[in-house]
Amino acid sequence: MKLLNLIKIASRSLRKNKMRVFLTMLGIIIGVASVISMLAIGEGSRQNIEASVSSLGTNTVMIYPGSVNQGGVRMGAGSYSTLTQKDADVLATRCEYLTEVSPVVMRSSQVIAGSQNWHTMVVGGYNSYISIRSLKIESGNLFSSGDQRNAAKVCVIGQTVSTNLFGEGTDPVGQFIRINSIPFRVIGLLEKKGQNTFGQDQDDIIIAPFSTVQKRMLSGMYVNNILASSRSEGDMENAKEQVTEILRLQHKLGQEDEDDFTVRSQADIANVFGSISKVLTILLASIASISLLVGGIGIMNIMLVSVTERTREIGIRMAVGAKSRDVLFQFMIESVFISFIGGLIGILFGILVSQLVARFGGWPVVITASSVLLSFAFSAIVGIFFGWYPARKAAGLNPIDALRYE
């Protein structure tokens, strides 16, 4: 029997039970839509994380204080102050793989301008801190090396701070603010960067010379961390190794002593969060794939019912010359047709759901061609796999027994 005739017979048979066929397709539709939307959310999150890590700066190397050991329990990186301004200056002069280095101190402070006030993070660093973080000045200027040497009371502020202290659209350059009762002159306004992946507002910041923040607002010689830029992305690992070597010598650590600092790069952070994002994406897609398997079981169930209902029809076809493979192909075509149409509708529904999630849920979503093809291929495989047994059962019927079936 020709394939075209088999397709016509299968199509005619499916049209006789439209509602039953639609309900069977529904499982495939939901399954495909779920897989596409989950993969879109996972891919969107991954790209958003990569963009957030890139916003930390170009080829950034981060050095954090080490961990303290209390009663045999290590408290984690940053739990013990071990880094100083001198460490940063030594790295700047001795580490050939680094182009810029800045010590960083931070303090959460209340800021006042006239009758307005705002609570924000004040960061002290060298003027190279701006370029390491890939920040740009929208108006005004950056503080100079002379301001750093003289501990000048000047600062640059982010867009969020400017809006809350001076109002929307107001240029704050030249205005004065008070940080913990200390007057500072605003000499620059940073360009807007928005929120990062973790929901932190990157524009809610004030940056002042390192010496100013350390001497006038903090007491102590230690810094929160050290930021640096490597010469190129290819030099990141070499830079990390040389930083480690220099700081171990600087801190007079013996061969048996553990590092009292932690060196990280953009690649390290990206790999960690990329791995987490990949695991979550696989988990979401696996959960969504269960819907496809349920849809496949629905196809098998309805095809078995169809074989039972059409036993006499199968017997008549065999009696007039239809071969077992013709019956097999007929039922396989019906099964594949259900999964094929269900897969197409599911793709459209999945794209729609993804767009709704992005619009109303605020989740970043990215629909890729590979996720669409994967979902559709999976639905086709489900149709073939779960349609095989009913089709094989129909093809294996004895024509005489089929004709006698009531």
C-alpha positions in Angstrom: 0.0 0.0 0.0 1.4 3.4 -1.0 2.6 5.8 1.7 0.2 8.5 0.5 -2.8 6.2 0.9 -1.6 5.2 4.4 -1.4 8.9 5.3 -4.9 9.5 4.0 -6.3 6.6 6.0 -4.5 7.7 9.2 -5.8 11.3 8.7 -9.4 10.1 8.2 -9.2 7.9 11.3 -7.9 10.8 13.4 -10.6 13.2 12.2 -13.3 10.8 13.4 -12.2 11.4 17.0 -11.1 15.1 17.1 -11.7 15.7 20.8 -9.9 12.5 21.8 -7.0 13.3 19.5 -6.8 16.9 20.9 -6.7 15.7 24.5 -3.9 13.3 23.5 -2.0 16.1 21.8 -2.4 18.3 24.9 0.2 16.2 26.8 2.7 16.8 24.0 1.9 20.5 23.7 2.4 21.1 27.4 5.6 19.0 27.5 7.2 20.8 24.5 6.1 24.2 25.8 7.5 23.4 29.2 10.9 22.3 27.9 11.2 25.4 25.6 10.3 27.9 28.4 12.5 26.2 31.0 15.5 26.2 28.6 14.8 29.8 27.6 14.8 30.8 31.3 18.0 28.9 32.0 19.8 30.3 28.9 18.6 33.8 29.8 19.9 33.5 33.3 23.3 32.2 32.1 23.8 35.1 29.7 22.6 37.6 32.4 25.2 36.1 34.8 27.9 36.4 32.2 27.0 40.1 31.6 27.0 40.8 35.3 30.4 39.2 35.7 31.7 41.3 32.8 30.4 44.4 34.5 33.0 43.9 37.2 35.6 45.1 34.8 37.9 44.0 32.0 40.3 41.2 32.9 39.7 41.8 36.6 41.8 40.0 39.2 40.3 40.2 42.8 42.4 39.6 45.9 40.5 39.0 49.1 41.7 38.7 52.7 42.3 35.1 54.0 40.2 33.1 56.5 40.6 32.8 60.2 40.8 29.4 61.9 38.8 29.3 65.1 38.9 26.0 67.0 39.8 24.1 63.9 36.9 25.7 61.9 37.9 27.8 58.9 35.6 30.8 58.7 36.0 31.4 55.0 37.6 34.0 52.8 37.4 37.6 54.0 36.9 36.6 57.7 40.4 37.8 58.6 42.1 41.2 57.7 45.4 40.4 56.0 45.7 42.9 53.1 47.1 46.4 53.3 47.7 49.3 51.0 51.4 48.4 50.8 50.4 45.0 49.4 48.6 46.7 46.5 51.5 49.1 45.9 54.0 46.1 45.8 51.8 44.3 43.3 51.6 47.4 41.1 55.4 47.6 40.9 56.4 43.9 40.9 53.7 42.1 39.0 54.5 42.3 35.3 51.1 40.8 34.3 49.1 43.5 36.0 48.4 46.9 34.4 46.4 48.6 37.1 46.1 47.9 40.9 43.9 49.6 43.5 43.3 48.9 47.2 39.7 49.1 48.2 38.0 50.1 51.4 34.3 50.3 51.9 31.8 51.7 54.4 28.1 52.0 54.5 27.2 55.6 55.4 24.4 58.1 55.7 24.8 60.9 53.1 23.2 64.3 53.4 22.7 67.0 50.8 20.6 70.0 52.0 17.3 68.6 53.3 17.7 65.2 51.6 19.6 62.2 52.9 20.4 58.7 51.5 22.1 55.6 52.9 24.6 54.2 50.5 28.0 52.5 50.1 31.1 54.7 50.1 34.1 53.1 48.3 37.7 54.4 48.7 40.2 53.5 45.9 42.9 54.8 43.6 41.7 56.6 40.5 42.5 53.4 38.6 39.6 51.8 40.4 37.2 53.4 37.9 38.9 51.9 34.9 39.4 48.5 36.5 35.6 48.4 37.2 34.9 49.7 33.6 33.0 52.6 35.1 32.7 55.8 33.0 32.2 59.5 34.0 29.1 61.1 32.5 29.9 64.6 33.7 32.6 66.3 35.7 36.0 64.6 36.3 37.6 61.8 38.2 39.7 62.6 41.3 43.5 62.9 40.5 46.6 61.3 42.0 47.1 64.6 43.9 43.7 64.2 45.5 44.8 60.8 46.6 48.1 62.0 48.1 46.4 64.9 49.9 43.4 63.0 51.1 41.1 65.5 49.4 37.5 65.6 50.3 36.1 65.0 46.8 34.1 62.2 45.3 32.2 60.9 42.3 28.7 59.6 42.8 26.4 57.1 41.0 23.1 57.9 39.3 20.9 56.5 42.1 22.7 58.6 44.8 22.4 61.7 42.6 18.7 61.2 42.0 17.9 60.7 45.7 20.0 63.7 46.9 19.5 66.2 44.1 16.6 65.1 42.1 16.0 63.5 38.6 18.0 65.0 35.8 20.0 67.4 38.1 23.8 67.6 37.5 25.4 67.3 40.9 28.9 68.3 39.9 30.1 71.2 42.1 27.5 70.4 44.9 28.5 69.5 48.4 27.4 66.5 50.4 28.1 65.4 54.0 29.2 61.8 54.6 29.1 61.1 58.3 29.3 64.9 59.0 32.4 65.2 56.7 31.8 67.6 53.8 32.7 66.3 50.3 32.6 68.1 47.0 31.0 66.2 44.1 33.4 66.4 41.2 31.9 63.7 38.9 28.8 61.8 38.0 29.1 58.1 36.9 27.2 56.7 33.9 24.3 54.5 34.7 25.0 50.7 34.9 21.8 49.4 36.4 21.4 46.2 38.5 23.6 43.2 38.3 22.3 39.6 38.3 22.2 39.5 42.1 19.8 42.5 42.2 22.5 44.9 43.5 22.1 48.5 42.2 25.5 49.3 40.7 24.6 53.0 40.6 24.0 53.3 44.4 27.6 54.1 45.2 30.0 56.9 46.1 33.7 56.7 45.1 36.3 58.8 46.9 40.1 58.8 47.1 41.4 55.8 49.0 43.4 57.9 51.5 40.4 60.1 52.2 38.1 57.2 53.1 40.8 55.4 55.1 42.1 58.3 57.1 38.9 60.4 57.6 36.3 57.7 57.8 38.0 54.5 58.9 40.6 53.6 61.5 43.1 50.9 60.7 45.6 49.9 58.1 43.8 47.0 56.5 41.8 47.1 53.3 38.7 45.2 52.3 40.2 43.8 49.1 42.5 44.7 46.2 41.3 45.0 42.6 43.6 44.7 39.6 43.5 44.4 35.8 45.7 41.9 33.9 47.3 42.8 30.6 45.0 40.5 28.7 42.6 37.7 29.1 45.3 35.2 28.3 47.5 36.5 31.1 44.8 35.9 33.8 46.3 32.7 35.1 49.8 33.9 35.0 48.8 37.0 36.8 47.1 35.0 39.5 50.2 32.8 40.0 52.5 35.8 40.2 50.2 37.7 42.6 50.1 34.6 44.9 53.9 34.4 44.8 54.5 38.1 45.5 51.9 38.2 48.4 53.4 35.1 50.0 56.8 36.7 50.1 55.2 40.0 51.2 53.4 38.2 54.1 56.5 36.1 55.0 54.7 32.8 54.6 56.7 29.6 54.8 56.4 26.7 52.5 54.1 24.8 54.9 51.9 27.9 55.6 48.6 28.3 53.8 47.8 31.4 51.9 46.2 34.1 54.1 44.5 35.6 51.0 42.4 34.4 48.1 42.9 35.3 44.5 40.0 35.2 42.1 39.4 36.2 38.4 36.4 36.9 36.3 36.8 33.4 34.7 36.6 31.8 38.1 33.4 33.6 39.0 31.9 33.0 35.6 32.8 29.3 35.8 31.2 28.9 39.2 28.0 30.6 38.3 28.0 29.1 34.8 28.1 25.6 36.4 25.3 26.5 38.8 23.2 27.9 35.9 23.9 24.8 33.8 22.8 22.4 36.5 19.7 24.4 37.2 18.9 24.5 33.4 19.3 20.7 33.1 17.2 20.2 36.2 14.4 22.5 34.9 14.5 20.8 31.5 14.4 17.3 33.1 11.4 18.2 35.1 9.7 19.7 32.1 10.6 16.5 30.0 8.5 14.5 32.4 5.4 16.2 30.8 6.6 14.9 27.5 6.8 11.3 28.8 3.3 11.7 30.3 2.2 12.8 26.9 3.8 9.8 25.3 2.0 7.5 27.7 -1.2 9.2 26.7 -0.4 8.5 23.0 0.2 4.8 23.8 -3.0 4.6 25.7 -5.2 6.1 23.0 -3.5 4.1 20.3 -4.2 0.8 22.2 -7.8 1.9 22.6 -7.9 2.6 18.9 -6.5 -0.8 18.0 -9.1 -2.5 20.2 -12.0 -0.5 18.7 -10.8 -1.1 15.1 -10.0 -4.8 15.4 -12.6 -5.8 12.8 -11.4 -3.0 10.5 -7.9 -4.3 10.7 -9.1 -7.8 10.0 -11.0 -6.7 6.9 -7.9 -4.8 5.6 -5.8 -7.9 6.0 -8.4 -10.1 4.4 -8.5 -7.9 1.2 -4.7 -7.9 0.9 -3.2 -5.4 3.3 0.1 -6.7 4.8 1.3 -6.5 8.4 3.7 -3.7 7.6 0.9 -1.7 6.0 -1.1 -1.9 9.3 2.1 -1.2 11.3 2.8 1.9 9.2 -0.8 3.1 9.4 -0.8 3.2 13.2 2.7 4.5 13.4 1.7 7.4 11.1 -1.2 8.2 13.4 1.1 8.3 16.4 3.7 10.4 14.7 1.1 12.7 13.3 -0.3 13.3 16.9 3.2 14.1 18.2 4.2 16.1 15.2 1.2 18.5 15.3 1.4 18.6 19.1 5.1 19.5 18.9 4.4 22.4 16.5 1.7 23.8 18.6 3.8 23.3 21.7 6.7 25.3 20.2 4.4 28.2 19.5 2.9 27.9 23.0 6.4 27.7 24.6 7.6 30.8 22.8 4.4 32.6 24.0 4.9 31.5 27.6 8.6 32.6 27.5 7.6 36.0 26.3 5.0 36.4 29.0 7.5 35.3 31.7 9.9 37.9 30.4 7.3 40.6 30.3 5.4 40.1 33.5 7.8 38.1 35.6 10.9 40.1 34.9 13.0 37.0 34.2 15.6 37.2 31.4 14.7 34.6 28.7 16.6 33.7 25.6 15.0 31.2 23.1 17.6 29.5 21.0 17.2 27.4 17.8 18.8 24.4 19.5 16.2 24.4 22.3 13.4 24.5 19.8 14.9 21.7 17.7 15.7 19.6 20.8 12.1 19.9 22.1 10.6 19.1 18.7 13.0 16.1 18.2 12.1 14.8 21.6 8.4 15.0 20.9 8.9 13.1 17.6 10.9 10.4 19.4 8.2 10.1 22.0 5.6 9.6 19.3 7.6 6.9 17.6 8.6 5.2 20.9 5.2 5.1 22.5 3.4 4.4 19.2 5.5 1.4 18.3 3.9 -1.1 20.7 0.2 -0.4 19.7 1.2 -0.4 16.0 3.1 -3.7 16.5 0.1 -5.2 18.3 -2.2 -4.2 15.5 0.1 -5.6 12.8 0.4 -8.9 14.7 -3.4 -9.6 14.8 -4.6 -12.8 13.1 -7.0 -11.8 10.3 -9.5 -14.6 11.1 -9.5 -13.7 14.9 -9.9 -10.0 14.0 -12.9 -10.7 11.8 -14.6 -12.7 14.6 -14.0 -9.9 17.1 -17.2 -8.3 18.5 
